Amino acid sequence: MTDIVAVVIAGLAAIVSGWALLHSKRSAEASRDSADAAIRAEHEREYGWRIESHDDPLFCFVLRNTGTVDAEAVALEGAYHPLAFKLGDVGPDDPVFIGAGQSRRFAAATDIDGNWGGDITITWTPRAGHRANESQTWVEAPPSRRS
């Protein structure tokens, strides 16, 4: 009888031990997933852009670097004419630099009927981060301009 009780207790101990091992593996996987998500979130915060309205009638928009990394060689492309950063802030052929959290005014004119050219493609090269010195692209819609 004592042998049977010992076998039952040993069996229960093995089951509890197996459950604990399974739970610890799941906990380790969840911890790794959480760490991976934190790294992805940090990388996503490194780069970001927002186009805002500005009260300047000629340079009616502001391009804001919402990321945590400085941007070099910033350029704008889209179906607007002109689509240009404000001279004085930037020379006509100078590469445009926009630091993290900083902004630059730019012009984006409509056609003669007041139609907007759609999204604006922003290209730049980050100074740091996980993609430092690699050209990047971001597409952003300017806010509508109502008279």
Buried (B, 14 or more C-beta within 10 A) or exposed (E): EEEEEEEEEEEEEEEEEEEEEEEEEEEEEEEEEEEEEEEEEEEEEBBBBEBEEBEEEEBBBBBBBEBBBBBBEBBBEBEBEEBBBBEEEBEEEEEBBBEBEEBBBBBBBEEEEEEBBEBBEBBBBBBEBEBEEEEBEBEBEBEEEEE
